[in-house]
Amino acid sequence: MMMQTLETTNVKEARRSRIAQFSGRAATLTVGGSSITGVVRAVKEDTTGDKPRWIVTVIEKPRRA
């Protein structure tokens, strides 16, 4: 398993990530044109900039061959 850290400014992606985290189910996130499917471990809001952004940590599910 591989852990990925993603950054998004999309409110809908952040909300979907938060819901997946609390329900414990896998989610497919699309950030920067790439999709990652896995279990969301953490969602942290960063308000230090002009626009709020979220740092999402995902444990990626292995792809089936």
SENUDO-607778 format. One record per atom (N, C-alpha, C, O): y negated, x, z; atom name; residue number from 1. Coordinates in steps of 0.05 Angstrom, whole numbers. Each point is the difference from the previous one (the first is absolute). Layout:
REM residues N
{Y = Y	X = X	Z = Z	atomo = CA	num = NUM}
...
This chain:
REM residues 65
{Y = 24	X = 17	Z = 0	atomo = N	num = 1}
{Y = -24	X = -17	Z = 0	atomo = CA	num = 1}
{Y = -25	X = 18	Z = 0	atomo = C	num = 1}
{Y = 0	X = 21	Z = 12	atomo = O	num = 1}
{Y = -20	X = -31	Z = -25	atomo = N	num = 2}
{Y = -25	X = 15	Z = -3	atomo = CA	num = 2}
{Y = -23	X = -16	Z = 11	atomo = C	num = 2}
{Y = -3	X = -24	Z = -7	atomo = O	num = 2}
{Y = -14	X = 36	Z = 22	atomo = N	num = 3}
{Y = -24	X = -13	Z = 11	atomo = CA	num = 3}
{Y = -24	X = 5	Z = -18	atomo = C	num = 3}
{Y = -5	X = 23	Z = -7	atomo = O	num = 3}
{Y = -9	X = -44	Z = 0	atomo = N	num = 4}
{Y = -24	X = 2	Z = -17	atomo = CA	num = 4}
{Y = -24	X = -10	Z = 15	atomo = C	num = 4}
{Y = 2	X = -19	Z = 15	atomo = O	num = 4}
{Y = -24	X = 32	Z = -19	atomo = N	num = 5}
{Y = -26	X = -9	Z = 12	atomo = CA	num = 5}
{Y = -18	X = -8	Z = -24	atomo = C	num = 5}
{Y = -5	X = 16	Z = -17	atomo = O	num = 5}
{Y = -4	X = -41	Z = 17	atomo = N	num = 6}
{Y = -16	X = -11	Z = -21	atomo = CA	num = 6}
{Y = -28	X = -7	Z = 11	atomo = C	num = 6}
{Y = -3	X = -6	Z = 23	atomo = O	num = 6}
{Y = -16	X = 6	Z = -40	atomo = N	num = 7}
{Y = -27	X = -8	Z = 7	atomo = CA	num = 7}
{Y = -9	X = -22	Z = -19	atomo = C	num = 7}
{Y = 3	X = 3	Z = -24	atomo = O	num = 7}
{Y = -14	X = -25	Z = 36	atomo = N	num = 8}
{Y = -9	X = -22	Z = -17	atomo = CA	num = 8}
{Y = -26	X = -11	Z = 11	atomo = C	num = 8}
{Y = -6	X = 1	Z = 24	atomo = O	num = 8}
{Y = -11	X = -11	Z = -43	atomo = N	num = 9}
{Y = -24	X = -14	Z = 8	atomo = CA	num = 9}
{Y = 3	X = -30	Z = -6	atomo = C	num = 9}
{Y = -19	X = -16	Z = 4	atomo = O	num = 9}
{Y = 42	X = 8	Z = -14	atomo = N	num = 10}
{Y = 6	X = -28	Z = -7	atomo = CA	num = 10}
{Y = 8	X = -16	Z = 25	atomo = C	num = 10}
{Y = 20	X = 6	Z = 12	atomo = O	num = 10}
{Y = -36	X = -25	Z = -6	atomo = N	num = 11}
{Y = 4	X = -17	Z = 24	atomo = CA	num = 11}
{Y = 27	X = -14	Z = -2	atomo = C	num = 11}
{Y = 15	X = -3	Z = 20	atomo = O	num = 11}
{Y = -8	X = -7	Z = -44	atomo = N	num = 12}
{Y = 25	X = -15	Z = -3	atomo = CA	num = 12}
{Y = 24	X = 18	Z = 4	atomo = C	num = 12}
{Y = 19	X = -9	Z = 13	atomo = O	num = 12}
{Y = -20	X = 33	Z = -23	atomo = N	num = 13}
{Y = 22	X = 19	Z = 4	atomo = CA	num = 13}
{Y = 3	X = 7	Z = 30	atomo = C	num = 13}
{Y = 23	X = 1	Z = 10	atomo = O	num = 13}
{Y = -45	X = 3	Z = 3	atomo = N	num = 14}
{Y = 1	X = 6	Z = 29	atomo = CA	num = 14}
{Y = 12	X = -23	Z = 16	atomo = C	num = 14}
{Y = 16	X = 4	Z = 17	atomo = O	num = 14}
{Y = -24	X = -28	Z = -24	atomo = N	num = 15}
{Y = 10	X = -24	Z = 14	atomo = CA	num = 15}
{Y = 30	X = -4	Z = -5	atomo = C	num = 15}
{Y = 15	X = -5	Z = 19	atomo = O	num = 15}
{Y = -7	X = 9	Z = -44	atomo = N	num = 16}
{Y = 28	X = -3	Z = -6	atomo = CA	num = 16}
{Y = 17	X = 22	Z = 14	atomo = C	num = 16}
{Y = 22	X = -5	Z = 9	atomo = O	num = 16}
{Y = -34	X = 29	Z = -7	atomo = N	num = 17}
{Y = 14	X = 21	Z = 14	atomo = CA	num = 17}
{Y = 3	X = -6	Z = 30	atomo = C	num = 17}
{Y = 21	X = 5	Z = 11	atomo = O	num = 17}
{Y = -42	X = -16	Z = 1	atomo = N	num = 18}
{Y = 0	X = -7	Z = 28	atomo = CA	num = 18}
{Y = 21	X = -22	Z = 5	atomo = C	num = 18}
{Y = 15	X = 2	Z = 20	atomo = O	num = 18}
{Y = -13	X = -22	Z = -37	atomo = N	num = 19}
{Y = 20	X = -21	Z = 3	atomo = CA	num = 19}
{Y = 28	X = 11	Z = -3	atomo = C	num = 19}
{Y = 18	X = -7	Z = 16	atomo = O	num = 19}
{Y = -13	X = 25	Z = -35	atomo = N	num = 20}
{Y = 26	X = 12	Z = -4	atomo = CA	num = 20}
{Y = 7	X = 17	Z = 24	atomo = C	num = 20}
{Y = 23	X = 1	Z = 9	atomo = O	num = 20}
{Y = -43	X = 13	Z = 3	atomo = N	num = 21}
{Y = 6	X = 17	Z = 23	atomo = CA	num = 21}
{Y = 9	X = -18	Z = 24	atomo = C	num = 21}
{Y = 20	X = 7	Z = 13	atomo = O	num = 21}
{Y = -33	X = -28	Z = -8	atomo = N	num = 22}
{Y = 7	X = -17	Z = 23	atomo = CA	num = 22}
{Y = 25	X = -16	Z = -4	atomo = C	num = 22}
{Y = 14	X = -6	Z = 19	atomo = O	num = 22}
{Y = -7	X = -1	Z = -44	atomo = N	num = 23}
{Y = 24	X = -15	Z = -5	atomo = CA	num = 23}
{Y = 25	X = 19	Z = -3	atomo = C	num = 23}
{Y = 22	X = -10	Z = 1	atomo = O	num = 23}
{Y = -27	X = 36	Z = -5	atomo = N	num = 24}
{Y = 22	X = 19	Z = -2	atomo = CA	num = 24}
{Y = 15	X = -1	Z = -27	atomo = C	num = 24}
{Y = 22	X = 11	Z = -1	atomo = O	num = 24}
{Y = -34	X = -23	Z = -19	atomo = N	num = 25}
{Y = 13	X = -1	Z = -26	atomo = CA	num = 25}
{Y = -12	X = 21	Z = -19	atomo = C	num = 25}
{Y = -22	X = 10	Z = 4	atomo = O	num = 25}
{Y = 37	X = -5	Z = -25	atomo = N	num = 26}
{Y = -10	X = 19	Z = -20	atomo = CA	num = 26}
{Y = -22	X = -13	Z = -16	atomo = C	num = 26}
{Y = -1	X = -24	Z = -4	atomo = O	num = 26}
{Y = -17	X = 41	Z = -6	atomo = N	num = 27}
{Y = -23	X = -9	Z = -16	atomo = CA	num = 27}
{Y = -3	X = 19	Z = -24	atomo = C	num = 27}
{Y = 7	X = 24	Z = 2	atomo = O	num = 27}
{Y = -18	X = -34	Z = -23	atomo = N	num = 28}
{Y = -7	X = 16	Z = -23	atomo = CA	num = 28}
{Y = -30	X = 2	Z = -1	atomo = C	num = 28}
{Y = -14	X = -20	Z = -4	atomo = O	num = 28}
{Y = 4	X = 44	Z = 6	atomo = N	num = 29}
{Y = -29	X = 5	Z = 0	atomo = CA	num = 29}
{Y = -8	X = 15	Z = -26	atomo = C	num = 29}
{Y = 14	X = 18	Z = -8	atomo = O	num = 29}
{Y = -36	X = -27	Z = -4	atomo = N	num = 30}
{Y = -10	X = 13	Z = -24	atomo = CA	num = 30}
{Y = -27	X = 13	Z = 7	atomo = C	num = 30}
{Y = -19	X = -14	Z = 5	atomo = O	num = 30}
{Y = 19	X = 40	Z = -6	atomo = N	num = 31}
{Y = -25	X = 15	Z = 7	atomo = CA	num = 31}
{Y = -3	X = 21	Z = -22	atomo = C	num = 31}
{Y = 18	X = 16	Z = -5	atomo = O	num = 31}
{Y = -42	X = -16	Z = -7	atomo = N	num = 32}
{Y = -5	X = 21	Z = -20	atomo = CA	num = 32}
{Y = 18	X = -2	Z = -24	atomo = C	num = 32}
{Y = 5	X = 21	Z = -13	atomo = O	num = 32}
{Y = 4	X = -44	Z = 6	atomo = N	num = 33}
{Y = 17	X = -3	Z = -23	atomo = CA	num = 33}
{Y = 30	X = 5	Z = 4	atomo = C	num = 33}
{Y = 16	X = -4	Z = -18	atomo = O	num = 33}
{Y = -8	X = 13	Z = 42	atomo = N	num = 34}
{Y = 28	X = 5	Z = 6	atomo = CA	num = 34}
{Y = 10	X = -19	Z = 21	atomo = C	num = 34}
{Y = -15	X = -7	Z = 18	atomo = O	num = 34}
{Y = 40	X = -2	Z = -21	atomo = N	num = 35}
{Y = 12	X = -19	Z = 19	atomo = CA	num = 35}
{Y = 19	X = 14	Z = 18	atomo = C	num = 35}
{Y = 16	X = 17	Z = -9	atomo = O	num = 35}
{Y = -16	X = -24	Z = 34	atomo = N	num = 36}
{Y = 18	X = 11	Z = 20	atomo = CA	num = 36}
{Y = 12	X = -23	Z = 15	atomo = C	num = 36}
{Y = -14	X = -18	Z = 10	atomo = O	num = 36}
{Y = 41	X = 17	Z = -8	atomo = N	num = 37}
{Y = 14	X = -20	Z = 15	atomo = CA	num = 37}
{Y = 12	X = 12	Z = 25	atomo = C	num = 37}
{Y = 13	X = 21	Z = -1	atomo = O	num = 37}
{Y = -18	X = -33	Z = 24	atomo = N	num = 38}
{Y = 11	X = 10	Z = 25	atomo = CA	num = 38}
{Y = -9	X = -16	Z = 24	atomo = C	num = 38}
{Y = -13	X = -20	Z = -3	atomo = O	num = 38}
{Y = 20	X = 30	Z = 26	atomo = N	num = 39}
{Y = -7	X = -12	Z = 25	atomo = CA	num = 39}
{Y = -26	X = 11	Z = 10	atomo = C	num = 39}
{Y = -3	X = 25	Z = 2	atomo = O	num = 39}
{Y = -17	X = -42	Z = 4	atomo = N	num = 40}
{Y = -26	X = 9	Z = 9	atomo = CA	num = 40}
{Y = 2	X = 7	Z = 30	atomo = C	num = 40}
{Y = 9	X = -17	Z = 16	atomo = O	num = 40}
{Y = -16	X = 41	Z = -9	atomo = N	num = 41}
{Y = 1	X = 9	Z = 28	atomo = CA	num = 41}
{Y = -27	X = -1	Z = 14	atomo = C	num = 41}
{Y = 0	X = -5	Z = 24	atomo = O	num = 41}
{Y = -22	X = 9	Z = -39	atomo = N	num = 42}
{Y = -26	X = -1	Z = 13	atomo = CA	num = 42}
{Y = -21	X = -7	Z = -20	atomo = C	num = 42}
{Y = 1	X = 6	Z = -23	atomo = O	num = 42}
{Y = -22	X = -20	Z = 33	atomo = N	num = 43}
{Y = -23	X = -7	Z = -15	atomo = CA	num = 43}
{Y = -24	X = 6	Z = 18	atomo = C	num = 43}
{Y = -3	X = -13	Z = 21	atomo = O	num = 43}
{Y = -14	X = 32	Z = -30	atomo = N	num = 44}
{Y = -23	X = 7	Z = 17	atomo = CA	num = 44}
{Y = -25	X = -3	Z = -16	atomo = C	num = 44}
{Y = -2	X = 10	Z = -23	atomo = O	num = 44}
{Y = -18	X = -24	Z = 34	atomo = N	num = 45}
{Y = -25	X = -4	Z = -14	atomo = CA	num = 45}
{Y = -19	X = 24	Z = 6	atomo = C	num = 45}
{Y = -1	X = 9	Z = 23	atomo = O	num = 45}
{Y = -12	X = 1	Z = -44	atomo = N	num = 46}
{Y = -19	X = 21	Z = 3	atomo = CA	num = 46}
{Y = -28	X = -10	Z = -8	atomo = C	num = 46}
{Y = -4	X = -6	Z = -24	atomo = O	num = 46}
{Y = -14	X = 4	Z = 43	atomo = N	num = 47}
{Y = -26	X = -11	Z = -6	atomo = CA	num = 47}
{Y = -22	X = 21	Z = 0	atomo = C	num = 47}
{Y = -24	X = -6	Z = 4	atomo = O	num = 47}
{Y = 31	X = 31	Z = -7	atomo = N	num = 48}
{Y = -19	X = 22	Z = 1	atomo = CA	num = 48}
{Y = -18	X = 1	Z = -25	atomo = C	num = 48}
{Y = -22	X = 11	Z = 1	atomo = O	num = 48}
{Y = 31	X = -22	Z = -23	atomo = N	num = 49}
{Y = -16	X = 1	Z = -25	atomo = CA	num = 49}
{Y = -16	X = -25	Z = -4	atomo = C	num = 49}
{Y = -2	X = -17	Z = 17	atomo = O	num = 49}
{Y = -10	X = 15	Z = -41	atomo = N	num = 50}
{Y = -15	X = -24	Z = -7	atomo = CA	num = 50}
{Y = 18	X = -24	Z = -3	atomo = C	num = 50}
{Y = -7	X = -22	Z = 8	atomo = O	num = 50}
{Y = 30	X = 26	Z = -21	atomo = N	num = 51}
{Y = 20	X = -21	Z = -5	atomo = CA	num = 51}
{Y = 23	X = 3	Z = 19	atomo = C	num = 51}
{Y = 9	X = 23	Z = 4	atomo = O	num = 51}
{Y = 1	X = -44	Z = 9	atomo = N	num = 52}
{Y = 23	X = 3	Z = 16	atomo = CA	num = 52}
{Y = 25	X = 7	Z = -17	atomo = C	num = 52}
{Y = 2	X = -9	Z = -23	atomo = O	num = 52}
{Y = 15	X = 25	Z = 34	atomo = N	num = 53}
{Y = 25	X = 7	Z = -14	atomo = CA	num = 53}
{Y = 22	X = 0	Z = 20	atomo = C	num = 53}
{Y = -4	X = 1	Z = 24	atomo = O	num = 53}
{Y = 28	X = -3	Z = -34	atomo = N	num = 54}
{Y = 24	X = -1	Z = 17	atomo = CA	num = 54}
{Y = 19	X = 22	Z = -8	atomo = C	num = 54}
{Y = 5	X = 5	Z = -24	atomo = O	num = 54}
{Y = 7	X = 8	Z = 44	atomo = N	num = 55}
{Y = 20	X = 20	Z = -3	atomo = CA	num = 55}
{Y = 27	X = -13	Z = 6	atomo = C	num = 55}
{Y = 4	X = -9	Z = 23	atomo = O	num = 55}
{Y = 14	X = 7	Z = -42	atomo = N	num = 56}
{Y = 25	X = -14	Z = 3	atomo = CA	num = 56}
{Y = 23	X = 21	Z = -1	atomo = C	num = 56}
{Y = 1	X = 15	Z = -19	atomo = O	num = 56}
{Y = 16	X = -15	Z = 39	atomo = N	num = 57}
{Y = 23	X = 17	Z = 0	atomo = CA	num = 57}
{Y = 25	X = -16	Z = -6	atomo = C	num = 57}
{Y = 6	X = -20	Z = 13	atomo = O	num = 57}
{Y = 9	X = 29	Z = -34	atomo = N	num = 58}
{Y = 23	X = -15	Z = -9	atomo = CA	num = 58}
{Y = 24	X = 19	Z = -1	atomo = C	num = 58}
{Y = -2	X = 23	Z = -9	atomo = O	num = 58}
{Y = 25	X = -33	Z = 19	atomo = N	num = 59}
{Y = 25	X = 14	Z = -4	atomo = CA	num = 59}
{Y = 13	X = -11	Z = -25	atomo = C	num = 59}
{Y = 9	X = -23	Z = 0	atomo = O	num = 59}
{Y = -8	X = 40	Z = -20	atomo = N	num = 60}
{Y = 8	X = -9	Z = -27	atomo = CA	num = 60}
{Y = 30	X = -5	Z = -1	atomo = C	num = 60}
{Y = 16	X = 16	Z = 11	atomo = O	num = 60}
{Y = -8	X = -38	Z = -23	atomo = N	num = 61}
{Y = 28	X = -6	Z = -4	atomo = CA	num = 61}
{Y = 11	X = 16	Z = -23	atomo = C	num = 61}
{Y = -14	X = 3	Z = -21	atomo = O	num = 61}
{Y = 38	X = 8	Z = 23	atomo = N	num = 62}
{Y = 11	X = 15	Z = -23	atomo = CA	num = 62}
{Y = 5	X = -19	Z = -23	atomo = C	num = 62}
{Y = 8	X = -23	Z = 3	atomo = O	num = 62}
{Y = -13	X = 33	Z = -27	atomo = N	num = 63}
{Y = 4	X = -17	Z = -24	atomo = CA	num = 63}
{Y = 29	X = 0	Z = -7	atomo = C	num = 63}
{Y = 14	X = 20	Z = 2	atomo = O	num = 63}
{Y = -5	X = -43	Z = -11	atomo = N	num = 64}
{Y = 28	X = -3	Z = -9	atomo = CA	num = 64}
{Y = 4	X = 11	Z = -27	atomo = C	num = 64}
{Y = -17	X = -4	Z = -18	atomo = O	num = 64}
{Y = 39	X = 17	Z = 14	atomo = N	num = 65}
{Y = 6	X = 12	Z = -26	atomo = CA	num = 65}
{Y = 13	X = -19	Z = -19	atomo = C	num = 65}
{Y = 6	X = 7	Z = -23	atomo = O	num = 65}
